[in-house]
Amino acid sequence: MSRIQMVDLRSQYERIKPEVDRAIQEVLNSTAFINGPEVKLFAEELAKYTGSEFVIPCANGTDALQIAMMALGFEPGDEVIVPTFTYVATVEVIALLGLKPRFVDVLPDTYELDPNGLEKALTPQTVGIVPVHLYGQCTNMENVLSFAKKNKLKVIEDTAQAIGAVYTYSDGSKSQAGTIGDVGTTSFFPSKNLGCFGDGGAMFTQDSELAERLRMVANHGQKKKYYHDSIGVNSRLDTLQAAILRVKLGHLNRYSASRNEVADRYDDAFRGLPMVKIPKRAKNSSHVFHQYTLQVEGGRRDEMKAFLQEKGVPSMVYYPVPLHLQNAYREFGYNEGDFPVAESLCKKVLSLPIHTEMNLDDQDFIIKTVKSFFK
Ligand SMILES: *Cc1c(COP(=O)(O)O)cnc(C)c1O
């Protein structure tokens, strides 16, 4: 039995090694390490894949969020609505830019912004809202869009965990995650569903002027070299990473399908178990299973994690502390009890290994081990 990992990047690489190695070698031969032709080609191919008008590559998913907020003109003192149950990057850039996060609780089974909490978070200073497509499934974007429209808020979709997920509107039409809000942001961190061999990120928009501003902010606030119209940042996708991503984009459908096969097997195996909840599939979104996350009831999550670890099955808690209770964000004045759903999820969630190259033996072993905890 191979040692089971949360994510197996080595077998994923080995399966596409000739293609990837060739792409890397070509960049090395060209020495166009910064802004080489692959960067533009990858952006065009990702635009085609996602159906987005514009794709602007950048250095990572955190930068993508920051650049989006800068390009949308958010100013110190402005407020941005965010879920408290998400990765820290979302709120970090808000605080860094001198904006104020307005936390909202999440729904207990899909982890999306609780639509009932939005009004309460709204103030005259609110300028934006950041829905996060957590674990690989889209937020109900129609809720977000109608709230945003009514209150003139900009929508930034954090799509770092959900690239390729498809949202279906109530009229039946479809859009990919990231292409629905004013700006969508994503990350190509190696373990993300479309991961490179280092850091990378991108922004999506359907608005040509905004695309221009995003490009400008990401490039030191300049359109023309050495003429700086706004304060910007330096955030580029390396040519090497773009070349790797071009190869991997060609496999993304297969990657999503493999993740779904594993998730389906886990669902079938765990559906009847007492004390665990399998992931809820939203009606209006496909799932790309960045994570397969169980909820363990009865206060036994940590015990189960330790049990699995001892048997050789890794698992992870995404996330153990909601953002409103993190020390770094105390100054924003939130307290324990403010967002009971998120606080309780932090004690229940447990993500199992899921990746693109999982063999049946490993899946069976994980299933058997999880089941044996409840015997
Ligand atoms: C990974 C992630 C990010 C940040 O991406 P980086 O490329 O690591 O900066 C942002 N938001 C969410 C929800 C993420 O999962």
The ligand as an SDF file (V2000), in Angstrom:
LIG
                    3D

 15 15  0  0  0  0  0  0  0  0999 V2000
   -5.7880   29.3890   -1.9870 C   0  0  0  0  0  0  0  0  0  0  0  0
   -6.7980   30.4310   -1.7320 C   0  0  0  0  0  0  0  0  0  0  0  0
   -6.5140   31.8060   -1.8830 C   0  0  0  0  0  0  0  0  0  0  0  0
   -5.1240   32.3400   -2.0920 C   0  0  0  0  0  0  0  0  0  0  0  0
   -4.4120   31.8880   -3.1470 O   0  0  0  0  0  0  0  0  0  0  0  0
   -2.8090   32.0120   -3.1570 P   0  0  0  0  0  0  0  0  0  0  0  0
   -2.4630   31.7180   -4.5690 O   0  0  0  0  0  0  0  0  0  0  0  0
   -2.2720   31.0240   -2.1920 O   0  0  0  0  0  0  0  0  0  0  0  0
   -2.4640   33.4160   -2.7760 O   0  0  0  0  0  0  0  0  0  0  0  0
   -7.5390   32.7100   -1.7260 C   0  0  0  0  0  0  0  0  0  0  0  0
   -8.7820   32.3220   -1.4040 N   0  0  0  0  0  0  0  0  0  0  0  0
   -9.1030   31.0290   -1.2130 C   0  0  0  0  0  0  0  0  0  0  0  0
  -10.5000   30.6580   -0.8770 C   0  0  0  0  0  0  0  0  0  0  0  0
   -8.1230   30.0460   -1.3550 C   0  0  0  0  0  0  0  0  0  0  0  0
   -8.4400   28.7570   -1.1600 O   0  0  0  0  0  0  0  0  0  0  0  0
  1  2  1  0
  2  3  1  0
  2 14  2  0
  3  4  1  0
  3 10  2  0
  4  5  1  0
  5  6  1  0
  6  7  2  0
  6  8  1  0
  6  9  1  0
 10 11  1  0
 11 12  2  0
 12 13  1  0
 12 14  1  0
 14 15  1  0
M  END
$$$$
